[in-house]
Amino acid sequence: MSEYWSKLVHDLDPYVPGEQPQDQQYIKLNTNENPYPPAPGVARCLAAFDTSDLRRYPDPQSAELVEALADYHQVAAEQVFVGNGSDEVLAHAFQALLKHDRPLLFADITYSFYPVYCALYAIDYRQVPLDDELRIDLDGYRSENGGIVIANPNAPSGIALGLAAIRELLADNPESPVIVDEAYVDFGAETALPLIAEFDNLLVVRSFSKSRSLAGLRLGYALGRPGLIEALQRVKNSFNSYPIDRLACRLGVASLADDDYFRDTVAHVIATRERLGEALQALGFRVCPSSANFLFARPPDGDAGRLYRELRSAGILVRYFDKPRIDDCLRISIGSDDECDALLAALKKILG
Amino acid sequence: MSEYWSKLVHDLDPYVPGEQPQDQQYIKLNTNENPYPPAPGVARCLAAFDTSDLRRYPDPQSAELVEALADYHQVAAEQVFVGNGSDEVLAHAFQALLKHDRPLLFADITYSFYPVYCALYAIDYRQVPLDDELRIDLDGYRSENGGIVIANPNAPSGIALGLAAIRELLADNPESPVIVDEAYVDFGAETALPLIAEFDNLLVVRSFSKSRSLAGLRLGYALGRPGLIEALQRVKNSFNSYPIDRLACRLGVASLADDDYFRDTVAHVIATRERLGEALQALGFRVCPSSANFLFARPPDGDAGRLYRELRSAGILVRYFDKPRIDDCLRISIGSDDECDALLAALKKILG
């Protein structure tokens, strides 16, 4: 049947997300979801929604959401692009900004969707090794390139790069678009947003999935100079005029309106992360310093695959990457305090 | 700023959807929306939705919706692909199935997104002229090609191709993937779905936007042999793991569950279309025979651009395409009976 496939389809090696068992019987610490519900205003907004509005197309520009984001981040509406999850925003950004004659650069260990996008759009890329502590090494980004993408904090390490280092990266590469993927930034890293005023090659990508507890709604966005945003708009308008449905647009605005709730839940996740990190270290784990809503940790014997399976048998899902350099570690999403206590109890039992 | 754009971005000429004024002060007969609300079960489903579920990612396979569609159409789940609106489904289909060395064929007058997708994915294409009555001419599809896409019923004419003709098209082109875009099929055309059992090169694309009154929710799907569906899955999973949000998945299932409501509203739209068509002819319009939820009609003097503007001034939006061969016609979506009466009253006034 594959005689009908376009050539590129044969070579695709699609991204595999963490398991999403639909029976919900696991303690799910494997896909970096937030343990707390979305802001109460989101539920109120949903309750007030008139279903008959769904018969109409949404605003193709999602102006209501774009303006709410512009207000929130104190930028102009022309500096905001919204999409159906930050994965879609990244996909458009790869196609619109990162396909050049010179190779795209990103870390060898980072969000594993990046090489998948490159295959989808036939983008030449080169992976720059993280150092032995899984930190980004700026020296590797000084070679000739057609673009750079970094996740900050990085995944799955959770390690953040400081603002001074990002400024240096931008200054070193004035001819390259630089994408900073800030999916996890709210959990303690410094955002690169202030640098948008300074650098016209910077695109910052954000998500409502983690810090706003809206992974199930699919909302992401990008912020940058209007010229970069225009490239994304051109691709989006050549792909799908209306990526954001009416409910997502409305509920996204409601989420942005409640900043106290946002700060409280983020602070709670951070506090739980610090407590869990210390407890894991007490159990002999080596834990990367995390600025995200997950911890990347090496069990005492380094047999992360076995531990992943034993935790799964005990009803706890974490993420294990069977890949060079990181197959001795587990990525553990920060759940509620009770969920993290259950994890620690299970680990104590398994590790003896 | 465009120094940062990927090369292809410069050449994109994005699709321009019909106006979506957000103030809702117009009688909106320009984007083929359904005048009736979604099935009552959709509102009940929304009211019962627990917002806290949104903190979790959706099922990346949207299995609940896929299975409901498989049941509804009496096919296997492996024959169903779902996407964020049929525009997204078409985009993936163009990239996954229609990029070959030989040119893609489609009508010169059809859904104007098709050439836009071709630009986005650098697909070589050739447009096959409709005949003088704006009907598809099968002879034009017998030349060498790498794929075929037809809209059935076609847009903006509303004219349908019969099942025998589609079978002929498929039989004539066994080496080419053939996409039949059935966004409007429920309003009176014959579906090509029965031919899926017969032809492994057929992909049928459908939408929840029109006949199910869910344009604002963004749901579309494709049906075909598992090998074709696999190509779409590979591209989708290299683009966005979770295109369908939790609300859309749930509400789509609720819509499919109420077949009586679906049939009633579709029948009502068809009855209004027939009445409006006769009234337009009585006013001297030449009206294409429509199997869709719109009419394509030439005003008595052929000055469709002027009439579009005068209707707009009178608070009524219709669609005018300023393009060769069709710039003497208006596309008029079928509204409620009251909306169509208001249109007729305005036309009588304008035309004297």
Contacts between the chains, C-beta under 8 A, distances in Angstrom:
chain1	res1	chain2	res2	distance
A	1	B	200	6.0
A	1	B	225	6.1
A	1	B	226	7.3
A	1	B	227	2.3
A	1	B	228	6.7
A	1	B	230	7.7
A	2	B	227	6.2
A	2	B	230	7.9
A	2	B	231	7.4
A	3	B	175	7.3
A	4	B	97	5.8
A	4	B	147	8.0
A	4	B	176	7.7
A	4	B	177	4.2
A	4	B	200	7.9
A	4	B	201	6.0
A	4	B	227	7.1
A	4	B	228	6.3
A	4	B	231	7.2
A	5	B	96	6.6
A	5	B	97	6.5
A	5	B	231	4.7
A	6	B	95	6.4
A	6	B	96	5.7
A	6	B	97	6.0
A	6	B	98	6.7
A	6	B	99	3.9
A	6	B	100	6.7
A	6	B	231	7.4
A	7	B	99	7.1
A	7	B	100	7.8
A	8	B	95	7.5
A	8	B	99	7.3
A	9	B	96	5.3
A	9	B	97	8.0
A	9	B	231	4.9
A	9	B	234	5.4
A	9	B	235	6.6
A	12	B	234	4.7
A	12	B	235	6.9
A	12	B	237	8.0
A	12	B	238	5.0
A	14	B	233	7.7
A	14	B	234	5.6
A	14	B	237	3.4
A	14	B	238	4.8
A	15	B	237	6.0
A	15	B	238	6.6
A	15	B	241	6.0
A	16	B	237	7.9
A	17	B	57	7.2
A	17	B	60	5.5
A	17	B	241	4.4
A	17	B	242	7.3
A	20	B	56	7.6
A	20	B	57	5.7
A	20	B	58	7.5
A	20	B	59	5.4
A	20	B	60	6.2
A	22	B	59	5.6
A	22	B	63	7.1
A	22	B	64	7.8
A	28	B	56	7.6
A	31	B	57	5.7
A	33	B	55	5.6
A	33	B	56	5.4
A	33	B	57	6.5
A	34	B	55	5.1
A	35	B	55	7.5
A	36	B	55	6.9
A	37	B	51	6.4
A	37	B	52	3.6
A	37	B	54	7.6
A	37	B	55	5.7
A	38	B	51	5.9
A	38	B	52	7.3
A	38	B	54	5.4
A	38	B	55	6.4
A	42	B	51	5.5
A	42	B	54	7.1
A	43	B	51	4.0
A	43	B	52	8.0
A	46	B	46	7.1
A	46	B	49	6.7
A	46	B	51	5.5
A	47	B	47	7.5
A	49	B	46	6.7
A	51	B	37	6.5
A	51	B	38	6.0
A	51	B	42	5.5
A	51	B	43	4.0
A	51	B	46	5.5
A	52	B	37	3.6
A	52	B	38	7.3
A	52	B	43	8.0
A	53	B	216	6.0
A	54	B	37	7.6
A	54	B	38	5.4
A	54	B	42	7.2
A	54	B	213	6.8
A	54	B	214	5.3
A	54	B	215	7.3
A	54	B	216	4.0
A	54	B	217	5.1
A	54	B	251	7.7
A	55	B	33	5.7
A	55	B	34	5.1
A	55	B	35	7.5
A	55	B	36	6.9
A	55	B	37	5.7
A	55	B	38	6.4
A	55	B	213	4.1
A	55	B	214	7.2
A	55	B	215	6.3
A	55	B	216	6.7
A	56	B	20	7.6
A	56	B	28	7.6
A	56	B	33	5.4
A	56	B	215	6.0
A	56	B	216	5.3
A	57	B	17	7.2
A	57	B	20	5.7
A	57	B	31	5.7
A	57	B	33	6.5
A	57	B	209	7.3
A	57	B	215	4.4
A	57	B	216	6.2
A	58	B	20	7.5
A	58	B	215	7.9
A	58	B	216	5.4
A	58	B	218	7.5
A	59	B	20	5.4
A	59	B	22	5.6
A	60	B	17	5.5
A	60	B	20	6.2
A	63	B	22	7.1
A	64	B	22	7.8
A	84	B	84	5.4
A	84	B	240	6.6
A	84	B	243	6.2
A	84	B	245	7.9
A	85	B	240	6.0
A	85	B	242	6.2
A	85	B	243	7.8
A	87	B	239	7.5
A	87	B	240	4.5
A	87	B	241	6.3
A	87	B	242	7.3
A	88	B	239	7.2
A	88	B	240	4.7
A	88	B	243	7.5
A	91	B	239	4.9
A	91	B	240	6.2
A	95	B	6	6.4
A	95	B	8	7.6
A	95	B	120	8.0
A	96	B	5	6.6
A	96	B	6	5.7
A	96	B	9	5.3
A	97	B	4	5.7
A	97	B	5	6.5
A	97	B	6	6.1
A	97	B	9	8.0
A	98	B	6	6.7
A	99	B	6	3.9
A	99	B	7	7.1
A	99	B	8	7.2
A	100	B	6	6.7
A	100	B	7	7.8
A	116	B	238	4.9
A	117	B	238	7.2
A	117	B	239	7.9
A	119	B	238	6.5
A	120	B	95	8.0
A	120	B	235	7.0
A	120	B	238	4.3
A	120	B	239	6.3
A	147	B	4	8.0
A	175	B	3	7.3
A	176	B	4	7.7
A	177	B	4	4.2
A	200	B	1	6.1
A	200	B	4	7.9
A	201	B	4	6.0
A	209	B	57	7.3
A	213	B	54	6.9
A	213	B	55	4.0
A	214	B	54	5.3
A	214	B	55	7.2
A	215	B	54	7.3
A	215	B	55	6.3
A	215	B	56	6.0
A	215	B	57	4.4
A	215	B	58	7.9
A	215	B	242	7.9
A	216	B	53	6.0
A	216	B	54	4.0
A	216	B	55	6.7
A	216	B	56	5.3
A	216	B	57	6.2
A	216	B	58	5.3
A	216	B	245	6.1
A	216	B	246	3.8
A	216	B	247	7.8
A	217	B	54	5.1
A	217	B	245	5.1
A	217	B	246	7.1
A	217	B	247	7.1
A	218	B	58	7.5
A	218	B	242	6.1
A	218	B	243	7.3
A	218	B	244	7.9
A	218	B	245	4.4
A	225	B	1	6.2
A	226	B	1	7.3
A	227	B	1	2.4
A	227	B	2	6.2
A	227	B	4	7.1
A	228	B	1	6.8
A	228	B	4	6.2
A	230	B	1	7.7
A	230	B	2	7.9
A	231	B	2	7.4
A	231	B	4	7.2
A	231	B	5	4.7
A	231	B	6	7.4
A	231	B	9	4.9
A	233	B	14	7.7
A	234	B	9	5.3
A	234	B	12	4.7
A	234	B	14	5.7
A	235	B	9	6.6
A	235	B	12	6.9
A	235	B	120	7.0
A	237	B	12	7.9
A	237	B	14	3.3
A	237	B	15	6.0
A	237	B	16	7.8
A	238	B	12	5.0
A	238	B	13	8.0
A	238	B	14	4.8
A	238	B	15	6.6
A	238	B	116	4.9
A	238	B	117	7.1
A	238	B	119	6.5
A	238	B	120	4.3
A	239	B	87	7.5
A	239	B	88	7.2
A	239	B	91	4.9
A	239	B	117	7.9
A	239	B	120	6.3
A	240	B	84	6.6
A	240	B	85	6.0
A	240	B	87	4.5
A	240	B	88	4.7
A	240	B	91	6.2
A	241	B	15	6.0
A	241	B	17	4.4
A	241	B	87	6.3
A	242	B	17	7.3
A	242	B	85	6.2
A	242	B	87	7.3
A	242	B	215	7.9
A	242	B	218	6.1
A	243	B	84	6.2
A	243	B	85	7.8
A	243	B	88	7.5
A	243	B	218	7.2
A	244	B	218	7.9
A	245	B	84	7.9
A	245	B	216	6.1
A	245	B	217	5.1
A	245	B	218	4.4
A	245	B	245	7.3
A	245	B	247	7.9
A	245	B	248	6.2
A	246	B	216	3.9
A	246	B	217	7.1
A	247	B	216	7.8
A	247	B	217	7.2
A	247	B	245	7.9
A	247	B	247	5.3
A	247	B	248	7.8
A	248	B	245	6.2
A	248	B	247	7.8
A	251	B	54	7.7
